[in-house]
């Protein structure tokens, strides 16, 4: 979710996705297994592997000079869990943290259903000018569009909450050295499935046609 939350505020969304994948998935995995190969114990390797995402999140927050509710909540859980891990000293506790963070993201997505669903916010954040006006107008004027956006957003929220439960279970059942790799593969699988579902579902509801139709109305109104 961190990827999604930060993409819309970058000039090149694809570049933002690549950067976030590198920082949040590749770097921690490479650091952990590199440190383990060098003989570092599991707990310290996991702690150091969490440095890139934490530094990146703090840098992003300071660069924007503000923290939204989700970012603040996520950072507080991240810092709190790391602080607690110093007392507990358990590598499995650190691994389970990924599950709790995913649960927070899923719960926040579900909360957005009360007003403007996360998916609608995300679409608007990726666009500007006339294209953004189309999405805004469709949300305001089309009940079927609003329903489709709410359903797709709900699937994302429920999917991430279920994913979080599996992560916590795996953190306490698999060998510690296997969990980071399994977690990373699970991230890729879950996000790929959710993306495929979203694209096919929205295509089946002809939302692209609705947006294009709204574009025609906007152009007609300008005349």
C-alpha positions in Angstrom: 0.0 0.0 0.0 2.9 2.2 0.5 3.5 1.8 -3.2 0.0 2.9 -4.1 0.0 5.8 -1.6 3.1 7.4 -2.9 2.7 6.8 -6.6 0.2 9.5 -7.3 2.5 12.3 -6.0 5.4 11.5 -8.3 5.7 13.0 -11.8 6.3 9.5 -13.3 4.0 6.9 -11.6 5.9 4.0 -13.2 9.2 5.2 -11.8 7.6 5.6 -8.4 6.4 2.0 -8.5 9.9 0.8 -9.4 11.5 2.8 -6.6 9.0 1.6 -4.0 9.4 -2.0 -5.1 13.1 -1.7 -4.8 13.1 0.0 -1.4 10.2 -2.0 0.2 10.8 -5.5 -1.3 14.1 -6.0 -3.0 16.4 -4.1 -0.6 15.1 -5.7 2.7 15.3 -9.2 1.1 18.8 -8.7 -0.3 20.0 -7.2 3.0 18.6 -10.0 5.1 20.1 -12.8 3.1 23.3 -11.0 2.5 23.7 -10.5 6.3 22.7 -14.0 7.0 25.4 -15.3 4.6 27.9 -13.1 6.4 27.0 -14.8 9.7 24.7 -12.2 11.2 22.0 -13.6 13.5 18.4 -13.6 12.4 17.1 -10.9 14.7 19.8 -8.3 13.7 19.5 -9.2 10.0 15.8 -8.6 10.1 16.2 -5.3 12.0 18.8 -4.0 9.5 16.7 -5.2 6.6 13.9 -3.0 7.8 16.1 0.1 7.6 15.5 1.0 3.9 11.7 1.1 4.1 11.7 3.0 7.3 14.2 5.6 6.0 12.3 5.9 2.7 9.0 6.4 4.6 10.5 9.1 6.8 12.1 10.8 3.9 8.9 10.9 1.9 7.0 12.3 4.9 9.6 15.1 5.4 9.7 15.8 1.7 5.9 16.4 1.7 6.2 18.2 4.9 3.1 16.5 6.2 1.8 13.1 7.3 -1.7 11.9 6.2 -3.6 9.6 8.6 -2.5 6.3 7.1 1.1 7.3 6.9 1.1 8.5 10.5 -0.7 5.3 11.7 1.6 3.1 9.7 4.8 4.8 10.9 3.6 4.6 14.5 3.0 0.9 14.2 6.4 0.4 12.5 8.3 2.3 15.2 6.3 0.8 18.0 6.9 -2.8 16.8 10.6 -2.2 16.3 10.9 -0.7 19.8 9.0 -3.6 21.2 11.2 -6.1 19.4 14.2 -4.7 21.3 12.5 -5.9 24.5 11.1 -9.2 23.1 14.2 -10.0 21.0 12.2 -12.4 18.8 12.9 -12.6 15.0 9.4 -14.1 14.6 7.9 -11.0 16.2 9.6 -8.9 13.6 8.4 -11.1 10.8 4.8 -10.9 12.1 5.1 -7.2 11.9 4.6 -7.4 8.1 1.3 -9.0 8.6 0.1 -6.3 11.0 1.2 -3.6 8.7 -0.7 -5.2 5.8 -3.8 -5.5 8.1 -3.6 -1.8 8.8 -3.5 -1.0 5.1 -6.5 -3.3 4.4 -8.5 -1.9 7.3 -7.8 1.7 6.1 -9.0 0.8 2.6 -12.2 -0.6 4.0 -12.7 2.6 6.1 -12.5 4.7 2.9 -15.8 3.0 1.8 -17.6 5.4 4.2 -16.8 8.3 1.9 -14.6 8.2 -1.2 -13.3 4.7 -1.8 -9.5 4.2 -2.0 -9.6 3.1 -5.6 -11.4 6.4 -6.6 -8.8 8.4 -4.7 -6.0 6.5 -6.3 -7.4 7.0 -9.8 -7.7 10.7 -9.2 -4.2 10.9 -7.7 -2.7 9.4 -10.9 -4.4 11.9 -13.2 -4.7 15.6 -13.7 -6.6 18.2 -15.7 -9.4 17.0 -17.9 -8.8 13.3 -17.2 -9.2 13.9 -13.5 -12.3 15.8 -14.1 -13.8 12.8 -15.9 -13.2 10.6 -12.9 -14.6 13.2 -10.6 -17.7 13.7 -12.7 -18.3 10.0 -13.0 -18.1 9.6 -9.3 -20.6 12.5 -8.8 -23.1 11.5 -11.5 -23.0 7.8 -12.0 -24.5 5.4 -9.3 -23.2 2.3 -11.2 -19.7 3.8 -11.4 -19.8 4.5 -7.6 -21.0 0.9 -6.9 -18.2 -0.6 -9.1 -15.6 1.5 -7.3 -16.9 0.5 -3.9 -16.9 -3.2 -4.8 -13.4 -3.1 -6.2 -12.1 -1.2 -3.2 -13.8 -3.7 -0.8 -12.1 -6.6 -2.6 -8.8 -4.9 -2.1 -9.4 -4.3 1.6 -10.7 -7.8 2.4 -7.9 -9.3 0.3 -5.2 -7.5 2.2 -6.8 -8.3 5.6 -6.9 -12.0 4.7 -3.3 -11.8 3.4 -2.2 -10.3 6.7 -3.6 -13.2 8.6 -1.7 -15.7 6.5 1.5 -13.6 7.0 1.2 -13.8 10.8 0.5 -17.5 10.6 3.6 -18.1 8.4 5.8 -16.0 10.6 5.2 -18.3 13.5 5.2 -21.6 11.6 7.9 -21.6 8.9 11.6 -21.6 9.6 12.7 -18.0 10.2 15.1 -17.9 7.2 12.4 -19.0 4.8 9.8 -16.4 5.8 11.3 -13.2 4.2 11.4 -15.0 0.8 7.9 -16.4 1.2 6.6 -13.0 2.3 8.1 -11.3 -0.8 6.6 -14.0 -3.2 3.3 -13.6 -1.4 3.3 -9.9 -1.9 3.9 -10.3 -5.6 1.2 -13.0 -5.9 -1.5 -11.1 -3.9 -0.9 -7.8 -5.7 -0.9 -9.4 -9.1 -4.2 -11.2 -8.4 -5.8 -8.1 -7.0 -4.6 -6.1 -10.0 -5.9 -8.6 -12.5 -9.3 -8.8 -10.7 -9.6 -5.0 -10.6 -8.8 -4.6 -14.3 -11.2 -7.4 -15.4 -14.0 -6.3 -13.1 -13.9 -2.6 -14.1 -13.6 -3.6 -17.7 -16.7 -5.8 -17.3 -18.6 -2.9 -15.8 -17.6 -0.7 -18.8 -16.1 2.0 -16.6 -13.8 3.0 -19.4 -16.8 3.7 -21.6 -18.3 5.8 -18.7 -15.2 7.8 -18.4 -15.0 8.4 -22.1 -18.7 9.3 -22.3 -18.2 11.8 -19.5 -15.2 13.2 -21.5 -17.6 13.9 -24.4 -20.0 15.7 -22.1 -17.2 17.8 -20.7 -16.0 18.7 -24.2 -19.6 19.4 -25.2 -20.1 21.7 -22.2 -17.0 23.7 -23.1 -18.4 24.4 -26.5 
